[in-house]
Structure formats: structure tokens, C-alpha cells
């Protein structure tokens, strides 16, 4: 354990692989993200290991030589946890645990743990518990010491098989119970959404930690929890916003991430009903991140999965105040970086402005260019509202006439 500011942090080693589909640069970026996830969960990364492989080893994920290297390091530095960047099979997890003799997690397990920490409401806790149970079910065999009696031989006969089947049945029953509970809450939430009437619904979507909650606080003048950590928001928050004299609803949803566990996509699909039923999506992007294009692709893929890809969408590039330009050549790398001083007109002349329909460039934290943001949202919401209620067109002026 490492003491930092009087808080004991768990020491962690990260392991990733380099393949034909995932080159060295991409592997490094995924491990950077995994380190941020580890920090969010309360861990301290002290070492990374990577290995070039055609495909993961079916028994131990990485090769024997690299595993021995990891084992020596873990033993020497008394590492508490080893986290793998990809999901491990139950067999891989058991085999690695026997070799390294410490806690073994994969990316999925880590994300589930963060969700369990962050879940505040009964609904979020139920969804996370369901995802955890579905992840746990195929891994039960190696999780209980009393199941070792299944080995057989003298003195080893007994109810071992019965015990593991009992455990599996308990987990299956728990999954069924949680699914029923989620169905009940879904019905209640559907009634709540129905009670909101025919107001236009706007949903903030985007990768995790791009500033959606900060933007929500600015435009709705509310206090939604925002923090520079991954998955700061799990519960969907809905606020009424008025621009000009036009009221509409804005919802802040859970952030997306690459390699998002299947169990979470399934259990959180009901939370994402706010996105599915929205009239307009504000796709928020952290333009200061070096791989924001991949983030956009990841979000679009999940929107496709939940059936919301074809909704009207405004691309909102956030954190323009934190943008640092990439060096033009390798020689420039390592030199002192500087923050770009671009005007909004400069941003509008970049290739990013051509992503989607007239992208917006803002800084929610520093409240830069929010007037244009509000006018653009008003314009889109007004069009949707008037299409729905044509006789109300005289109530809401054109965008040029609002203050």
C-alpha cells in the first residue's frame, strides 16, 4: 500500500498487449485510460507491462516469460492488485491468480467496481448489482475455497458439486429478482416521463469525463455533481431549462467508454431511455483529448446499439480552453507545450467544424461562447416545438429576436 496525503492507496500493476488490431500507440492510450480508471477507483499504478502478441494466451492472457517477469515484480514490490486491460475468461483469471498470488482484475471488473462506488440511488445500485451478478456467474468456480473439495480422492468426497450448484442457483435467482425490480422501476420512470407532457427533451451524451455535468450546471443553473474523474455521473438528472421564453427539458446521462462491459450496456439500457426518447441530442466532446475522434466513434457505436443514432444531433466541442495542438513532427515532441489561443472564428474554420451540422465550440468551465450555444439550442428546440404545435409559432420569436 502507498500512503498519499494520509490516504492508503492500493498499489496496482497494469498489463496490456500489442496486437495487429491494437498497435503500440493505441495500447498506450488504453493503458492511460485504464490508469485513470484505477485512480478513480482508489488505486495507485506503480508499473505497466505490455507484450506484443498475435493473440492473447488462452491460459494466462500473456506469455510465460512475461508472466514470470510480472510475478517477480509483484513479489518484490508487494503489489496488491494486477489489472488487465481486456476482459479475462474465468479460466484465465483462475490460472493467473494461482501464479501471481494477488488480486486479479480485468477492465470490466474495474469499471463495475467504480460503478458500485458511484451508485447513489436505489435504481443505480440495482442496475450495478445486476451487472455484477451477471459478471460473477461464470466465475463462481474459483471464488470460494470450500469448492476445492471437488478435486476428488481420499477425504475429498462430499457435497462440493452441490455447493457450487447452490451458489449458482442463488446468483441466478438474484439476477431474476433484480431484473424484476428494474422492470418495476422502469414502469415508474415511464410514468414520470409521461407526466412531463409534450415538452421538448434534450439529452446530453458523450464519452465519460468530457464535461457534460459541468455544461448541465451552467445551462440549467443547477448543482449536478461534477468531478474530474471517470463516471462521476451515473444517475440520469433531468432539469427544466428556459431560453428566451421557451421551456424544455435537459437530461444528463451516464458517460460512455471504449470496451464498455456488455453487462453494463444491458443493465443501463433502461437508464438510457432518456436518450432514446429525446428529441435532440447534444453530443459533447472533449476537444483537448488527443484521441477525441475515437471517443466520437465509441459514442456513436453505443448510440447505434440503443437505437438512438439517427436522432437530430448537435456536436458540442468542449474544453477549448484546455486544447494543446499536436506537434507537427517528431522532433517537436518533448519540447515545451503551449496552449493554443484560437478565436471562435478560428475554430469554425477547422476541419472539426465540419463534423455534424455546424458544430459548436465552447468551454463550459470558463463559460466561453455559451451565448452562441444557447441560441443554437433555442433554434433547434423551437423548430421541434413548432413542428409539434404549429399554432404556437407566434409565441416563440426567431433566434435573432431573443436576448
C-alpha positions as CSV (number, residue, x, y, z in Angstrom):
1,X,0.0,0.0,0.0
2,X,1.2,3.6,-0.7
3,X,0.4,6.4,1.7
4,X,-0.6,9.6,-0.2
5,X,-2.0,12.6,1.7
6,X,-2.8,10.3,4.6
7,X,-4.9,8.1,2.4
8,X,-3.8,4.5,1.8
9,X,-3.9,3.7,-1.9
10,X,-3.8,0.2,-3.2
11,X,-0.7,-0.5,-5.3
12,X,-1.5,-1.6,-8.8
13,X,0.2,-3.0,-11.8
14,X,-1.3,-2.7,-15.3
15,X,-1.0,-5.3,-18.1
16,X,-1.9,-4.8,-21.8
17,X,-1.0,-6.3,-25.1
18,X,0.0,-5.0,-28.5
19,X,-1.6,-6.8,-31.5
20,X,-2.3,-6.2,-35.2
21,X,-5.6,-4.6,-34.3
22,X,-4.1,-2.6,-31.4
23,X,-0.8,-1.0,-32.2
24,X,1.7,0.4,-29.6
25,X,0.2,3.9,-29.6
26,X,-3.4,2.6,-29.2
27,X,-2.2,0.2,-26.4
28,X,-0.6,3.1,-24.6
29,X,-3.7,5.2,-24.8
30,X,-5.9,2.3,-23.5
31,X,-3.5,1.9,-20.6
32,X,-3.6,5.6,-19.9
33,X,-7.3,5.4,-19.7
34,X,-7.0,2.2,-17.5
35,X,-4.7,4.2,-15.2
36,X,-7.3,6.9,-14.9
37,X,-9.9,4.3,-14.1
38,X,-7.6,2.9,-11.4
39,X,-7.1,6.3,-9.9
40,X,-10.9,6.8,-9.9
41,X,-11.3,3.5,-8.1
42,X,-8.7,4.5,-5.5
43,X,-5.6,2.8,-6.7
44,X,-2.0,3.9,-7.4
45,X,-0.4,2.5,-10.6
46,X,3.3,1.8,-10.0
47,X,4.2,-0.2,-13.1
48,X,2.9,-1.1,-16.6
49,X,3.7,-4.3,-18.6
50,X,3.0,-4.7,-22.3
51,X,3.7,-7.6,-24.7
52,X,3.5,-7.9,-28.4
53,X,1.3,-10.9,-29.3
54,X,-0.6,-12.3,-32.3
55,X,-3.5,-13.1,-29.9
56,X,-3.9,-13.4,-26.1
57,X,-2.6,-16.7,-24.5
58,X,-5.8,-18.7,-23.8
59,X,-4.4,-19.9,-20.4
60,X,-2.7,-16.8,-18.9
61,X,-3.5,-14.0,-21.4
62,X,0.2,-13.1,-21.7
63,X,3.2,-15.4,-22.4
64,X,5.0,-17.5,-19.8
65,X,8.2,-15.3,-19.9
66,X,6.3,-12.1,-19.4
67,X,4.2,-13.7,-16.7
68,X,7.3,-14.7,-14.8
69,X,8.6,-11.1,-15.1
70,X,5.3,-9.8,-13.7
71,X,5.4,-12.4,-10.9
72,X,8.9,-11.3,-9.9
73,X,7.9,-7.6,-9.8
74,X,4.7,-8.3,-7.9
75,X,6.6,-10.4,-5.3
76,X,9.4,-7.9,-4.9
77,X,7.2,-4.8,-4.5
78,X,4.4,-6.5,-2.6
79,X,1.8,-5.4,-5.2
80,X,-1.8,-5.8,-4.1
81,X,-3.6,-5.8,-7.4
82,X,-2.9,-6.6,-11.0
83,X,-5.3,-5.2,-13.6
84,X,-5.6,-6.4,-17.2
85,X,-6.8,-4.1,-20.0
86,X,-9.0,-6.7,-21.6
87,X,-11.7,-9.0,-20.2
88,X,-10.3,-12.2,-18.8
89,X,-12.1,-15.6,-19.2
90,X,-12.9,-17.4,-15.9
91,X,-10.1,-19.9,-16.6
92,X,-7.5,-17.2,-17.3
93,X,-8.5,-15.4,-14.1
94,X,-8.0,-18.6,-12.0
95,X,-4.7,-19.5,-13.7
96,X,-3.2,-16.0,-13.2
97,X,-4.4,-15.9,-9.6
98,X,-2.5,-19.2,-8.8
99,X,0.7,-17.8,-10.4
100,X,0.7,-14.2,-9.1
101,X,-1.0,-14.9,-5.7
102,X,-2.6,-11.5,-5.6
103,X,-5.9,-9.9,-6.5
104,X,-6.6,-10.1,-10.3
105,X,-9.0,-7.8,-12.0
106,X,-9.8,-7.0,-15.7
107,X,-11.1,-3.8,-17.2
108,X,-14.7,-5.0,-16.9
109,X,-14.4,-5.8,-13.2
110,X,-12.7,-2.4,-12.5
111,X,-15.5,-0.5,-14.3
112,X,-18.1,-2.4,-12.3
113,X,-16.3,-1.6,-9.1
114,X,-16.3,2.2,-10.0
115,X,-20.0,2.0,-10.8
116,X,-20.6,0.3,-7.5
117,X,-18.8,3.1,-5.7
118,X,-20.6,5.8,-7.6
119,X,-24.1,4.4,-7.5
120,X,-26.1,6.6,-5.1
121,X,-29.8,5.9,-5.8
122,X,-31.6,2.6,-5.4
123,X,-32.1,2.4,-9.2
124,X,-28.4,2.8,-10.0
125,X,-27.4,0.4,-7.3
126,X,-29.9,-2.2,-8.6
127,X,-28.5,-1.8,-12.2
128,X,-24.9,-2.2,-11.0
129,X,-25.7,-5.2,-8.8
130,X,-27.4,-6.9,-11.8
131,X,-24.3,-6.3,-13.9
132,X,-22.0,-7.6,-11.2
133,X,-24.1,-10.8,-10.7
134,X,-24.0,-11.5,-14.5
135,X,-20.3,-11.0,-14.5
136,X,-19.9,-13.2,-11.4
137,X,-22.0,-16.2,-12.5
138,X,-19.4,-17.9,-14.8
139,X,-16.6,-17.1,-12.4
140,X,-18.1,-18.8,-9.3
141,X,-15.9,-21.9,-9.5
142,X,-12.7,-20.2,-8.5
143,X,-14.2,-17.8,-5.9
144,X,-14.9,-20.0,-2.9
145,X,-12.3,-22.1,-1.1
146,X,-14.8,-24.6,0.1
147,X,-15.3,-25.7,-3.6
148,X,-11.8,-27.1,-3.6
149,X,-13.3,-30.3,-2.2
150,X,-14.4,-31.2,-5.7
151,X,-10.8,-32.4,-6.5
152,X,-11.7,-36.0,-5.5
153,X,-9.6,-38.6,-3.9
154,X,-9.4,-39.8,-0.3
155,X,-11.1,-37.5,2.1
156,X,-12.2,-35.2,-0.8
157,X,-15.6,-36.7,-1.5
158,X,-18.6,-34.7,-0.3
159,X,-21.1,-32.1,-1.3
160,X,-18.7,-29.9,-3.3
161,X,-20.7,-30.1,-6.6
162,X,-23.9,-29.5,-4.6
163,X,-22.4,-26.4,-3.1
164,X,-21.3,-24.8,-6.4
165,X,-24.7,-25.6,-7.9
166,X,-26.3,-24.0,-4.8
167,X,-24.2,-20.9,-5.3
168,X,-25.1,-20.7,-9.0
169,X,-28.8,-21.1,-8.2
170,X,-28.6,-18.3,-5.6
171,X,-26.9,-16.0,-8.1
172,X,-29.4,-16.9,-10.9
173,X,-32.3,-16.3,-8.5
174,X,-30.7,-12.9,-7.6
175,X,-30.4,-12.0,-11.2
176,X,-34.1,-12.8,-11.9
177,X,-35.1,-10.8,-8.8
178,X,-33.0,-7.8,-9.8
179,X,-34.5,-7.9,-13.4
180,X,-38.0,-7.8,-11.9
181,X,-37.1,-4.9,-9.7
182,X,-35.7,-3.0,-12.6
183,X,-38.9,-3.7,-14.6
184,X,-40.9,-2.2,-11.8
185,X,-38.8,0.9,-11.5
186,X,-38.8,1.2,-15.3
187,X,-42.6,1.4,-15.3
188,X,-42.5,4.1,-12.6
189,X,-39.9,6.1,-14.6
190,X,-42.0,5.7,-17.8
191,X,-45.0,7.2,-15.9
192,X,-42.7,10.1,-14.7
193,X,-41.6,10.7,-18.3
194,X,-45.2,10.6,-19.4
195,X,-46.2,13.2,-16.8
196,X,-43.7,15.7,-18.2
197,X,-46.2,16.4,-21.0
198,X,-45.1,17.2,-24.5
199,X,-42.1,19.4,-23.6
200,X,-39.2,19.0,-26.0
201,X,-36.5,16.8,-24.5
202,X,-32.8,17.4,-25.0
203,X,-30.2,14.8,-23.8
204,X,-26.5,15.4,-23.2
205,X,-24.5,12.4,-24.4
206,X,-20.8,11.8,-24.8
207,X,-17.7,10.0,-23.6
208,X,-17.1,9.9,-19.8
209,X,-15.3,13.0,-18.3
210,X,-16.0,15.4,-21.2
211,X,-17.8,18.0,-19.1
212,X,-21.5,17.1,-19.6
213,X,-22.4,17.7,-15.9
214,X,-20.5,21.0,-15.9
215,X,-22.4,22.1,-19.0
216,X,-25.6,20.9,-17.4
217,X,-24.9,23.1,-14.3
218,X,-24.2,26.1,-16.5
219,X,-27.3,26.0,-18.7
220,X,-29.8,24.9,-16.0
221,X,-28.2,26.8,-13.1
222,X,-28.4,23.7,-11.0
223,X,-25.9,21.8,-8.9
224,X,-25.3,18.4,-10.6
225,X,-22.3,16.6,-9.2
226,X,-19.3,17.1,-11.4
227,X,-15.7,15.9,-10.9
228,X,-12.6,15.3,-12.9
229,X,-12.9,11.6,-12.6
230,X,-14.5,8.9,-14.8
231,X,-18.2,8.1,-14.4
232,X,-18.8,11.0,-11.9
233,X,-22.5,10.8,-13.1
234,X,-24.4,7.5,-13.0
235,X,-28.0,8.6,-12.4
236,X,-29.8,10.5,-15.1
237,X,-30.6,14.0,-14.0
238,X,-33.4,16.0,-15.7
239,X,-33.7,19.7,-15.4
240,X,-36.1,22.3,-16.9
241,X,-34.4,25.0,-18.9
242,X,-35.8,28.2,-20.3
243,X,-34.1,30.1,-23.2
244,X,-35.9,33.2,-24.3
245,X,-39.4,32.2,-23.1
246,X,-39.2,28.6,-24.5
247,X,-39.1,25.9,-21.8
248,X,-37.7,22.4,-22.5
249,X,-36.1,19.5,-20.5
250,X,-32.4,18.7,-20.5
251,X,-31.1,15.3,-19.2
252,X,-27.6,14.5,-18.2
253,X,-26.8,10.8,-18.7
254,X,-24.0,8.3,-17.8
255,X,-20.9,8.7,-19.9
256,X,-19.8,6.1,-22.4
257,X,-16.3,4.5,-22.6
258,X,-14.5,2.2,-25.0
259,X,-14.6,-1.5,-24.2
260,X,-17.7,-0.8,-22.1
261,X,-18.7,-4.1,-20.4
262,X,-21.6,-5.8,-22.1
263,X,-23.3,-6.4,-18.8
264,X,-23.4,-2.6,-18.2
265,X,-24.7,-1.8,-21.6
266,X,-27.5,-4.3,-21.0
267,X,-28.3,-3.2,-17.4
268,X,-28.1,0.5,-18.1
269,X,-30.2,0.4,-21.3
270,X,-33.2,1.4,-19.2
271,X,-31.3,4.5,-17.9
272,X,-30.5,5.3,-21.5
273,X,-34.3,5.5,-22.2
274,X,-33.8,9.2,-21.7
275,X,-31.5,9.2,-24.7
276,X,-33.8,7.0,-26.8
277,X,-36.8,9.2,-26.1
278,X,-35.0,12.5,-26.5
279,X,-36.0,14.8,-29.4
280,X,-32.5,16.3,-29.7
281,X,-29.0,15.1,-28.6
282,X,-26.1,17.3,-27.6
283,X,-23.0,15.2,-28.3
284,X,-20.4,16.7,-26.0
285,X,-16.7,16.1,-27.0
286,X,-13.5,16.9,-25.1
287,X,-11.6,18.6,-27.8
288,X,-8.5,18.8,-25.6
289,X,-8.2,14.9,-25.6
290,X,-5.7,13.7,-28.2
291,X,-8.0,10.9,-29.4
292,X,-11.4,12.6,-29.3
293,X,-12.2,11.1,-32.8
294,X,-12.1,7.6,-31.3
295,X,-14.3,8.9,-28.5
296,X,-16.9,10.2,-31.0
297,X,-16.8,6.8,-32.8
298,X,-17.3,4.9,-29.5
299,X,-20.3,7.1,-28.5
300,X,-21.8,6.7,-32.0
301,X,-21.5,2.9,-31.7
302,X,-23.3,2.8,-28.4
303,X,-26.0,5.2,-29.7
304,X,-26.4,2.7,-32.6
305,X,-26.8,-0.2,-30.1
306,X,-29.6,1.6,-28.2
307,X,-31.3,2.8,-31.3
308,X,-30.6,6.5,-31.0
309,X,-28.1,7.0,-33.8
310,X,-30.5,8.8,-36.2
311,X,-31.7,11.4,-33.8
312,X,-31.1,15.1,-34.6
313,X,-27.7,15.9,-33.0
314,X,-25.6,18.9,-32.3
315,X,-21.8,18.3,-31.9
316,X,-20.5,20.4,-29.0
317,X,-16.8,20.6,-28.7
318,X,-16.0,21.4,-25.1
319,X,-12.8,22.4,-23.2
320,X,-11.4,24.7,-26.0
321,X,-9.6,26.5,-23.2
322,X,-7.5,23.3,-22.4
323,X,-6.7,22.5,-26.1
324,X,-3.0,21.9,-26.8
325,X,-2.1,21.4,-30.5
326,X,-0.3,18.2,-31.6
327,X,3.4,18.8,-32.7
328,X,3.8,18.7,-36.5
329,X,6.9,16.4,-36.4
330,X,8.6,14.0,-34.0
331,X,11.4,16.5,-33.3
332,X,8.9,18.9,-31.8
333,X,7.8,16.2,-29.3
334,X,9.3,16.7,-25.8
335,X,9.6,20.4,-26.3
336,X,7.7,22.8,-24.1
337,X,4.0,22.7,-25.0
338,X,1.8,25.7,-25.2
339,X,-2.0,26.3,-25.1
340,X,-3.4,27.4,-28.5
341,X,-5.0,30.9,-28.4
342,X,-7.8,30.4,-31.0
343,X,-10.8,32.6,-31.5
344,X,-14.2,31.1,-32.1
345,X,-13.9,32.1,-35.8
346,X,-10.6,30.1,-36.0
347,X,-12.3,27.1,-34.5
348,X,-15.1,27.4,-37.1
349,X,-12.5,27.2,-39.9
350,X,-11.1,23.9,-38.7
351,X,-12.0,20.5,-40.0
352,X,-13.7,19.7,-36.7
353,X,-16.4,22.3,-37.6
354,X,-17.5,20.1,-40.5
355,X,-18.3,17.1,-38.2
356,X,-22.0,17.0,-38.0
357,X,-24.2,20.0,-38.8
358,X,-22.4,23.3,-37.8
359,X,-20.5,22.1,-34.7
360,X,-20.3,24.4,-31.7
361,X,-17.1,25.2,-29.8
362,X,-17.3,26.1,-26.1
363,X,-15.7,26.0,-22.7
364,X,-18.4,25.1,-20.1
365,X,-15.9,25.6,-17.2
366,X,-14.9,29.2,-18.3
367,X,-18.3,29.9,-19.9
368,X,-16.8,30.7,-23.3
369,X,-19.1,31.0,-26.3
370,X,-22.2,30.0,-24.3
371,X,-24.4,32.7,-26.0
372,X,-24.0,31.1,-29.4
373,X,-24.6,27.7,-27.7
374,X,-27.9,28.9,-26.2
375,X,-29.1,30.5,-29.4
376,X,-28.3,27.3,-31.4
377,X,-30.1,25.1,-28.9
378,X,-33.0,27.5,-28.8
379,X,-33.2,27.4,-32.6
380,X,-33.3,23.6,-32.8
381,X,-35.8,23.2,-29.9
382,X,-38.1,25.9,-31.3
383,X,-38.2,24.1,-34.7
384,X,-39.1,20.8,-33.0
385,X,-41.7,22.5,-30.8
386,X,-43.4,24.4,-33.7
387,X,-43.4,21.2,-35.8
388,X,-45.3,19.5,-32.8
389,X,-47.5,22.5,-32.1
390,X,-47.8,24.7,-35.3
391,X,-50.3,27.1,-33.6
392,X,-47.6,28.1,-31.1
393,X,-45.2,29.6,-33.6
394,X,-46.1,33.2,-32.7
395,X,-45.3,32.6,-29.0
396,X,-41.6,32.0,-29.6
397,X,-39.7,34.6,-31.7
398,X,-37.0,33.7,-34.2
399,X,-33.5,33.2,-32.7
400,X,-32.4,36.7,-33.9
401,X,-35.0,38.3,-31.7
402,X,-34.1,36.7,-28.4
403,X,-31.6,38.3,-26.0
